[in-house]
Amino acid sequence: MPCPDPLPSSSITRLLSAAGSGDREALDRVFCLVYEELRRLAAAVRRDRASETLNATALVHEAYLKMLPSANRAWKDRVHFLRVAARAMRQVLADAAAHRAAQKRGGGLALLTLDGSSPAESVLGPDDILDLHRALDELAELNPRQAAVVECRFYAGLSLSETAEALGASVPTVTRDWRFARAWLSKRLRER
Amino acid sequence: MSAPDWSTIERLFHEALELSPEDRARFLEENAPDERVRAEVLALLEADADPGTLLRATPEEMAAAAGLDPAPLSGRMIGPYRILEVIGRGGMGTVYRAVREDLGNTVALKVVRGALGDPVRLARFRQEQRVLARLEHDGIARLLDAGVAGDETPYFVMEYVEGEPITAWCDGQGLGVEARLRLFLDVCDAVAFAHRNLVVHRDVKPSNVLVTRDGRVKLLDFGIAKLLEDAEGDPTLTATGAHVLSPRYAAPEQVRGEAVGVATDVYGLGLVLYELLTGRHPYPVEERDAFAAAAAALRAEVRPPSTAVRRQRAERAAGPPGDASRLARRLAGDLDAICLRALEKDPARRYATVESLRDDIARHLEGRPVSAHPPTRAYRVGKFVRRNALAVTAAAVLALLLAGGVGAVAWQAERTERARAAAEELSDFLVELFEASDPNETAGQTVSARDLLERGLTRADRLRDRPDIQAGILGAMARAYLGLGDYERADSLARRVLAQQRALHGERHADVANALITLARVRREQGGEAEAASLLREALELRRDLLGDRHDLTTEAMLELAAVIQLSGSYDEAEALTREALAARIARHGRDHELVAEGIAALALILWNAGGDLHQSEALFREALAMGERLWGPDDPRLDGTLTALSALLPLVGKAEEAEAVGRRALEMRRRIYGDDHPQTIHQYSNVARALDAQGRRAEARALYREMLRRYEGIFKGDHPMIATAINNLSATFYAEGRLDSAEHYLRQALEMRIRLHGDPDANVALLYHNLGSLLRAQGRFAEAEQALAEAYRQRIELYGADNPVALRTGAAYGDALAQRGKLDEAESLLRDILARQRGESGEISSDAARTMGFLAGVLARRGAYEEAEALYLPALEVARSRMPPTHPRRRELVNGLAELYEAWGRPADAERVRREAGAGN
């Protein structure tokens, strides 16, 4: 996905409001920019803080702070931004997982484990991330709003009220969507 | 799914969520438009209750799973090395492919978690590193460099090896046994070389033994474990401690925290060899289950490779290719012996050097005799109990029990952070206990399991500020005391844990259910069946609610409850529970699963107790046993319950000799698990004794009962239910031999003890009155028999109600006693009433009903109502023929009754025929 060079934040603000009012092209561009920013941030965080754990939600918020300097921060922009960032984060994770999974399958390299087990190591693997990504695509076909709720909650770590704000829905609706979508995804993943 | 379906499903889903779990099914039954929608909503509700690991992942876990690690990405410099990419990751740190900028060579660089503070340790670290750097051998990946990065993070630089773990490589190449052994010789050479240079690897395992593309062996991580210990200072603690206990590949001495040496690498090589030859690890323990792995390293018997291979299914995924039984024959003998020798628990019993292991392999390849001889069977069976410090066994048992505790705590902890903290607490706890079992520390004295537990209690008391963890540990201790047969201790601990869990979580919590179950088990062993039953009911209800009806823990509670309530004759409920549990387990795990084996054995037991077809129970027990043997091997302690039950059942189906063999096998197993003077072990004497008794070897049987009594009296003071049972059984041998006076003497002694213990009415007192009645009847003392049976009948009705099968059984005997006393009217009406209750609405004839029909027919025969009597005898005998062996006393009773009827009726030819037919069946 080739992206244009980073834009000044004022343009991002403009793009965001255009995207918010339904401009498809603007949305694509913002998405692209946020996606690139998230990837850059992920790499940078990893460089600077070797001992820390990387946190998807934190990245989204960091991207927000970086891309929308305080002067341009309006509540509405923030919400729009986070909505886009959630989707971008999902894509960043899926791409990283696909890369990792390909590496794993490609073999060739010996896996030098120091120690067979580590409580810190997640039991999840790249395939899990990819499965969820695909299941979420299916859900988006059936019920786009529920899929969006999952993106906001799960990938950007937004609270219920932030999610409601970002999607222009009420908190009870988002609450119900979240619960149902989560059950649906969980069931779908088990069917695989 | 079409759109209208979607909204309906969504609506029903949310409405059902408002209801309590038990009301949901009915709600959907009534409101879902069709089966498909209902099934969909139910599945969604299930998914809602347990959305799975992925949908509960934290943002950190998501990032890590996707490969967005906190690891430095390409470009970052550590010392003179530029990181290229991550190639491995483990508990201690991360491994990267890196390049040395100034020289341009590719290396493997390991960054270790945690920092290296103090200069003394740093110096030692550097010194050790210099020793390792001199280790130059073709088969060893060289340690090139080690250092401390800017932020005090230690790192190692090793020769970069492109290769595969030896096991995977051999599988990939499809190598046979010979080729694998030859490659293994190279591994031995490399390790032996290091040993000559006074470097011990300490962590030999397949993933550290790579084979390069051109087929050369390279050992990784030589001496790294030692370096790390130096870096961390204290090898038994935290991060490195976890490494030393590196679960699946740790040698027993490493688990115990003892000195590590050449023998440790011999053990590691043994593990590699074992996996190369069989395609599997010697202990079937899950990779992540550190405690089970530690316990297995200490305690689990290593199955000879040939046996392990033979046990594998047809499609073996790893190991030398080809037919399993052919491979098994190839491994049997030398290679079995070599592996077992290398994997001895006691370092002193292993090969003294890697060279001697290497020599044995070489000799085997040349067809010369090897030095490792297969250990004799007696040696293998007894080696732990007899020679090794008992403490080691005790610690291992404790580790197993505590592993349950860890599970419970981890389960309860919602966040991985808390789970980890809890696991660490427990691991420290274990380490301390293992230290106690170190013979060096205890000056050669054996530390008993009890001492160990005492120590554990003291330590647990110090965890007051972490009540959740403390409760987990105390729960494990309660189970340990229960396991040791110290029921009083177990009782007070289990009650304390229950109170603590309730205080922590309220009434409705999984941990409360666990605590209830532990207490119930203790109460059951103490003879408090009624309390055990009510505790189990509460636990079962909680688990059904919290976990669903089909969860393994829910079915566990069902089986426990069924086991307890069948003692008091609630057979129908017990059978229903057992069948529900078994069906759920099969649905969840398929037919070939250990939980299914357990369920089948439970079903066999309840059918037996309920007076069902003995052959059916026997067949079920055998099925469970065969499944267990297949899954776990013939010596696994989990076979204990089934073996014990089968040994008790077999004499009843006329297979007394097999019963003795099975009984002795179970006894041996219990000796091994529990030791000689444990109630569970002593209890099993009685099954062997009964088998002897059934073979007519009464004196031997009695000797065993006396031995049993002697041992019980050694551990229990004064009156005890088990002593009463033993006395009762002793009396039964006299009874069987026809020495009725002696039988009566002991029976009355047992009865008096039971009355002192339990009062009136009581299930056991009633049982002994029943037995006394039968005995007196056999002596022809019908007046006294009538009295005793009346007492038994009264108590049983009071205890269980008039329709209860146990009460009815006694009632029938009482009815017969009345008949013998000539009280025919009274007898007839009682027996008719009992028979009607026994046959119920279905009219089916149970074994019990058949017996009653015999009694009633006897009464009718005496009154001259021959036809009606015959009409009772014939179907009753039919039932007996189909369910009991010809020698079964009840079947004989019926045969004699019918023959006598024909004689009285003036049909001697028929009487003759009936007797002949019965005789022919003998």
Interface residues (C-beta under 8 A of the other chain):
Chain A: A42 A43 V45 R46 R47 R49 A50 S51 E52 T53 L54 N55 A56 T57 A58 L59 V92 L93 A94 A96 A97 H99 R100 G108 L109 A110 L111 L112 T113 L114 D115 G116 S117 S118 P119 A120 E121 S122 V123 L124 G125 P126 D128 I129 D131 L132 L142 N143 F154 Y155 G157 R176 R179 F180 R182 A183 W184 L185 S186 K187 L189 R190
Chain B: M1 W6 E10 F13 H14 L17 A43 L44 L45 E46 A47 D48 D50 P51 G52 T53 L54 L55 A57 T58 P59 E60 E61 M62 A63 A64 A65 A66 G67 L68 D69 P70 A71 P72 L73 G75 R76 I87 G88 R89 G90 G91 M92 G93 V95 R97 A108 K110 V111 R113 D151 T153 V161 E162 G163 E164 P165 K205 S207 L210 L220 D221 I224 A242 H243 S246 P247 R248 Y249 E287 R288 A290 T416 A419 R420 A423
